[in-house]
C-alpha cells in the first residue's frame, strides 16, 4: 500500500468511470400563486401563538400586580347649582346669556381651580398638617444628621446661615406643592347641558375627600359673593361720581344764568319779539324734548350696551320691566315653572306629562327671551331715532339763531342760559333716578351659586380600576407579542419549507428529514434507521436515498458526499442513517472524512482506533482500518482515526484518490461524511472525488446568507451539488409556513406500535 506524500501536488482528475455532474436544476415553469396577505398574517400568528399568549399572560400578571399593590384612591362628589342668568345689582353685573353659557361655565371652572380657592381650603382645613393629604417630606437622609466620629458638620455653618435654612423659600415651596396637589386631585365637570356643576376630589382617605370637596364648594360660594359685592360697590361709586359731576355742571349753569341777568339787568326773555320768541321757543322746546328723549334713550342704550359688554341679562331693564307682554310672558313662565315643580313631585323625568310640561316651560322661556330681544332692539332704535331727531332740531335752532341773532341779542343769550340750566337739571334728575333704582334693586348678599348635594365620604375607591388595568395590560401584551412575532419573522433568515430551499438556492430538494424529539432526547438519532426501520424518520431517509439514486445522472452515483454550511446542522445524523439505508440495498462503506471533529467514531465506539489517517499514512491495512457494523451486515465503517495536524493535506493526497478508487471496486455505495464548507476547505477537495454532493441545511436554523456563501464556494471550485436536504424540520410548524402537505400522516408511512412486521430480506 503506497505511503502518504504530504507535499505532493494536489491533482484531482476525474476518473473515466465517474458519474457526470448533475444536470442544471430548472425551476417549475408554473409559478405558484402568492399567498394572500391575510393568510400569511394568520400563519404568522399561529406560528407564534404560544409566545404571544405567554407575553400577554405576563403583561396581565404584571398589570394585576400593579393594580392590586397600588394605593386605593377615594372620590367624593359635591353638586353645585350655578345660575348663568342671575339678577344683579346693576346692568354690568349680569352674566352671559344662554348662547354663551359655555363661556360662563368655563370661567367658573377656572375659578374653582384657582390658587385663591386652593389656599383658602388649605388654610381652613389645615391640610399642611394632615398626613393623609400632605405626607411629611424628608429633606435629607437620617444618617446625614448623625455626627461622624463625634463631629457634627453643622457646627461649622455660621449661625445666621443656619437660621436662613428652611425659611421662607422652603415654606413657599411647600405651600406651592400643597396647592398643586389640591388642584391636581380636584376634578370639575358638568355645566355644559345643565346648570349643575359636579365638584369631585380624590384622596387616600374617604373622609378627607368629602371634607375637601365641601370646603372647596364653600370657598367658591364665598368668593362669588364677595366678587358680586365688590362689583356692586364699584358701580355705586361710579354713579355717585357721575352725579357729583352733573350736580356741579347744573350749579355752574345756574350761576352763569344769575350772573348774566344781574349784569344785563334782565329778569326773563319776555322782552324779545313775540313772533321770533314764539318760533324760537317752539324749536327750543322741541330741542329740549329731543335732548331729553335722546338723553333718556342714551341712558337706556348705555344700559343695553353695558349689559351686552358684560354678557348680562336684559330682564331687569326698565323698558323690559314696563312691557305688558313681557310681564304676561313672565307670569306664564312662572306658572309653568310651578307646574313642572308640582309634576316633578309625582312623576319621573321621563313621564309624558313631565316631558310635556318641561317642553311648555322651554317654549315659554323662548317666547319670553324673544320678546325681551324685541324690547332691547326697540331701545336701540329709539336711541338712534332720538339722536337723529336731536341733530335735526339742533340744526333748525342754529339756523334760527343765525337769523334772529341781531334781533334777540341779550334775550337770546339769556334763553340759552336758561335752556342749559334746564337741560343740566333734567340730566341730573335722570341719573339720580337711576341711582335710586339701583339701590332699590340691589341685593348684594344673594349668590347665584348654591350647594345641591354636599359631599359625603365614598363607600369604595375609584382607583385603581383593577379590571381595566388588567384588560389594558392584556391587550398591550397581545399587541406587543404580535409586534415581536412580526419582528422575529422579519429578522428570521433561515429556511422553513422546501419551496423556500428551491426558490432561494435554485437547487432541487432531495428530501426533508423530520425532527424526532424522542430520539434527540435519547441521543440515538444517528441510528434511527436501524432501530426504528419503519418509522417516518426512516422513511424520510429512504426517500432521500431514492432521490439520490434517481437524480437524473447517466450513472447511478456510487460515492455520495454529505456536507453542510456550518457545524451543528445534523450532518452526522444524516450520514449515519443514510449509510444504513444504502446498506439495506447493497454493501455500503461509511467514510468518516471529517478528520477535525469525528462524530461517527464516538457513535460506534471507535475512539482511539486506527482509521483513515493511519490507512493513508501506510501504518495499517484496510482490514485493520475498516470495521463492519455488528447490527447491519452490509454496512462498513472507515473511522477517521487519530487526529493529525494537517488533515487537508491528507485528503488532498494522491494516496486518498487511489484509496477511493480501490474502495469503489469493493463496495457498491460509499457515503462520505465531510467537514462543513465555511470553516475549512476539506469538503471542496472531496467534492471533486464524489459522484454526488449533498448539501444539508438545518430548518429554522441555518441562515440563507451562510448557505449562499457555501454554495458560492462550491461554484468557485466548479462543483455543482446534486441537491439539498432540509434536516430537523418540524413538520407541524412547517404547515404554518404554508407547507401543509409536508405534514403527512405518519401512520401511513410507518407501522402501528405492536404490529407484526416480517424481517424477510428484500430480493436483490
Order of alpha helices (4+ residues) and beta strands (2+ residues): alpha-alpha-beta-alpha-alpha-alpha-alpha-beta-beta-alpha-alpha-alpha-alpha-alpha-alpha-beta-alpha-alpha-beta-alpha-alpha-alpha-beta-alpha-beta-alpha-alpha-alpha-beta-beta-alpha-alpha-beta-alpha-beta-alpha-beta-alpha-alpha
